[in-house]
Structure formats: C-alpha cells, structure tokens
Amino acid sequence: MYVTVVGAGDVGTGIAARLADTHDIAVVDVDEDRLDTLASAHDVHTVCGDGRSLDTLEAAGLGDADVLVASTDRDGANVMICGAAKNTTDVRTVARVKRIDLYETCQEAEGAFGIDDMLCVNRLTARDIV
C-alpha cells in the first residue's frame, strides 16, 4: 500500500515509522531537517513543501497513493489537505484534528469535506476518561 503522510511532527513521524517496514511511504513537511531525520532512520520518500499545495502532494505521489493522512498541527490545514486530495483523486483520506467542535461539524456534514476518517485525540481522551 502507498501512504502519503502530510506533517512530520510527532504524529506523522510515528505513523510513517510504524508503516515504513511494510508499506511505501511518502512524507511531506515544510521542515527539511525533520524530513532528513526521518529519512535517515526509515525507508521513506520525503518531499519538502506545503502539503496544502496540490503540486507538493503530486510530487509526493498523491496520484499513486492508496491513503493520505493529514497530520499537521493545524486542524484547518488537515481538513483542506484531505478535501483537495479527495477532489482530485480517489485516495482514502484520514485527517487528524484536535478541536472536538471541528470534528463534530465534519461528522455532521457527512463527507462534504472529503474526509473518509477523522481522528480527534481530544475527543477520544475525553471519552475514555468518562
């Protein structure tokens, strides 16, 4: 499976590292140092650029991707990245968001944002506590 991960922070790096042994992975981030560190530790293709740009996503192999994971630290960017990817390809999209209200809005919109799966850690944490 070919997976494109946008965002090489803790979450994106963790996803890429976990999948790199069994899948083809491309990682997009604006921080070249993060990408170099990730590429030196794992067999991943890296693209330095803004993941909100279709040109950047295409350079990362979006057209060949089975799954795109938007895991930047910006909720709005993750929603936008998934929407742009879904609008131009049939890739399965996964967005990470922190804000529970944004998660709920996207869930109520039933796919209008081009997001197949959405993960909200704050919501999961709150749910597990109570």
Order of alpha helices (4+ residues) and beta strands (2+ residues): beta-alpha-beta-alpha-beta-alpha-beta-alpha-beta-alpha-beta-alpha
